[in-house]
Amino acid sequence: MNSLVLNFNIVGSDMQLPLPIELPTYQTLDNYYFYNNELLHNALIGLVGEPADKANIIVIHGTSHSGKTHLATALYHFASAQHKSVCYLDFNELFNPEIMQRFLLMYHADEEYAEDAFFTMLSGYENNELLIIENIDVLADQPKLQVALFDLINRCIEHRTHILISSKYGPYDDFISLPDLRSRLTWGQVYKLDPVDDDGIHSIVLDYVAMKGVNMQPSVIAYLLKFTTRDIKHVLHLIDQLDKLALVEKKAITIPLVKKLLA
């Protein structure tokens, strides 16, 4: 379990917001379905292995179930294993609606303070060898946040900090209204991820079942995949539930057990 604690010193007041972030250890670069995309694989490895003579930026974007979080999590664990200083930020957590609403209420009278708050929230993260930022699409319709991210990226370039950024949308899409930020996001390498196909989902499930030591026959896996969603996270959660249910009932994981769980 990794946790992120942000300390704000804004307009003379101290505010601390603990944001628990769980990064699953089973998501690795080895079990990501790259579709033979060695260019992307090598680029991610390079963020950890290349000498920091200059900052490198990689942007990955794609719809749900395309594996953005898998790659971000896998890169975090890979960098940690190489004893690199790495920081993981999920903008969905950092700038969730509750936090955003609090800021809007606190600084509604003076927008200048709100901008200072966003800069403060993103300060100091350039002091790592690798910075991973997920879900920057939450910056849509948030011009002051876009300025703050632009400033953070510039500081990372200055400190030669490598960056991996993920988003639902590509940097040329309309959700970025700040031209300078769009330019920065296209400064490095940009990769569009396609949703995982049936073969990819099956491969991921087989790897997960083997890693967890869950006894599931191919026919049972095929049935589960036929009658559940394409959401990988949900499928893996169902496998964990099946494993627990089988232990409680002291039964093998069979199709009737899958039916019972899905019902």
N, C-alpha and C positions, 0 to 999 in steps of 0.2 A: 504494500500500500504506500503510495506516495501522497504527500500532502503539500499544499501550497498555501502559505499565509502571507497575505498582503498587508503592509502597514502604510496607512495614509496619514500624512501630516498636512492637512488642507485647511487653509484659512484659520490657522491657530488651533484646530481641533485634531485629536488623534482618533483614528478609527482603524480597527483591525478586523479583517474579514477572513476567517479560515475557510478555505475551499478544498474539501477532500477530493482527491482525484485518484481513482483506481485504474492502474494500467495493467491489463491482463498479461501474464507472462507467457501464455501460449501463443500470442501473436508475434511471430518472428519473420525475418526476411526469408528464411528458408522455406516456410510454409505459406508464403504469399503466392497467389496464382498470378505470375507475371505475364502470362500469354507469350512467352519467349521474348519479352521486351527487355533484352539485356542492357539497352541504353539506359533505361530508368533504373534498373538494378545497380548498374555500375556507378551511376550518378549519385545514388543514395549512399553506396559504400564510400564514394569519394568524399562525401561531406564529413565522414569520420576519419578517413585515412589520409586525405590530402593535407600537406603542410599549409598552415594558415598564413600564406604570404599575401592572400587577399580573401575577402569574403565571397562565398558562393551562395547563390539563392536558387532554390528549387521550389516551384509552385505546382502542386497537384490539384486537379479539380475534377469533379464528377458528381453524378447524382447519388442518391442513397444506394447502398449495397455495392458500391464500386471499390471499396477497400481503402478509403482514405485514412480512416482511423487505424486500421490494421498497420498500414505503412508507417504512420506517425508513431504508434506505440512500438512497433518493431525497431524503428530507428533509434528510439529512446533507449531501449534495452541494449541494442547493439553498441551504442556509444558508451553507455554506462559500463558494459563489459570490457570496453577498451580503455576504461579509466579516464574518459573525457568528461569535462564539466559540461553538463547538458541540462537544459531547462525546458519543461513542457508547459505550454499555456493553451487552455481551451477557452476560446472567446465566448463560447456558449455558456460557460460557467462564469468567467470573469465579468462578462457584460450581460448577464441574464436579465430578464425584464424587471425582476424585483430590485436588483442593484441599480439598473438604469432609472427606474422610477424614483428611487431614493435620491439619486443625484439630481434629477429634474426638480424634485420637490425642494431639495436643499439649495439649489442654485438658480431657481427660476427667476429670481429678481435680478441676477447679474450673470449673464452667460459667460463672462470672462472667467469666473471662478470655476464653472463647469469644465472649461477647456483646461485650466490648471489641474483640475482633478484627474482628467484623463491622462495628461502627461505624467502626473505623479504615479498613477496606477501602472504605467508601462516603463517606469524608470528602473534602471539597474540591470535589466535583463541582457543588456549587451555585454555584460561581464562574464560571459560563458564562451566556451569554444563552439557550442552548437545550441541554437534556439529553435524549438519546434512550436509553431503556432497553428492551432486548428480552428476551423470554422470562422474565417474572417468575413464570411458573407453576412454576419450579424452587423457589420458596419454599414450596411445599406441604409440610406437616409440618415446617416449619422456623420455629417461632414467634419465635426470637431474630433470625433474618434478617428476618422480617416487621416486627419492631420497628425494626430498623436502616433498612429501606426507608421506613417511616413517618417516621422522624426525618429522613431525607434529603429526602423530599417537603416536610416542614415547613420545612426550611432553604431549599429552592428557593422556596417561597412567600414566605418572609421576604426573600429576595434578588431576588424578581421574575424568577425563572428559569422560562422556559416548558419544559414537559415533554411528550414523547411516550412512551407506554408501550405495549408489545405483550405479548400473552399468548395461550395456547391457549384459556383459559377467561375468562369474563366476571367482573367484580369481585363479582357476587352469588353466584358459585359457591362450593362448599364448600372450594376449595383455600385460600381466605383465612380463617384462623381468628381474626385480630385485627380486632375490630369497627372500631377507629379507622382501620386501614389501608383496610378496605373503604369506609368513609365518605370517606376522602381520594380513593380511586380513582374514586368517583362524584361527586366535587366538581365536575369539569369535564364534558367531553363524552365519551360512550362510543359506539363504533361497532362493530357486529358485521360482520365481513367473511365473505362466502360464498365457497366454493371457486370458482375460475375455471372458467367453462363452456367448451364446445368452441369457441365463437366467440371467447372471450377468449384462449384458448390459441393459436388460429390467428392472432389479431391480434398477440399478443406475439411469436410466431415470425417473422411477416412483418416487424415492426419490427426485430427482432434481425438477421435476415438482411440487411436493407437497411443497417443501421448497420455491420455487419461487412463488407459488400461480398461476401457469399457468393453464388455463382451457383447457385441452386436453383430448379428449375421447380416450378410449383404442384402438378403430379402427384407429384413427389418429396416435397414437403412433406406432402401428403395421405397418402402411403404411410407416411412416418416417424411421423406422428401417429397413424395407425391401429394401428401395431404397436409402440408404445412406451408408457411410463407417462404419467400425467397430471402427473408431477412436473416443473414448469417448469424448475427448475434442472438436472435430469437431461437434459431435452430440449435445452436450450441447450448443455449439455456435449457431447451427441452431435453437434450441428451443428458445434461447434468441431473435434471429432474427424474428422468427415466432410471438413471443409475441409482439414485437415492430410493426411488420407489421399489426397484428390484431388490435392494438390500433390505428394506423394511418388510416386504412381503416374502422375502427369501425365494424369489423366483428369477428365472432367466428373463432377459429382455426379449419379449416376443411381440408379434403383431397385436395380439389381444391386449397386452400391457400398453402398447402405444395407443391403441384405441381408447383404453380406459383413461389415459393421461389427457389425450386430446379432447375427450368428452367433458 
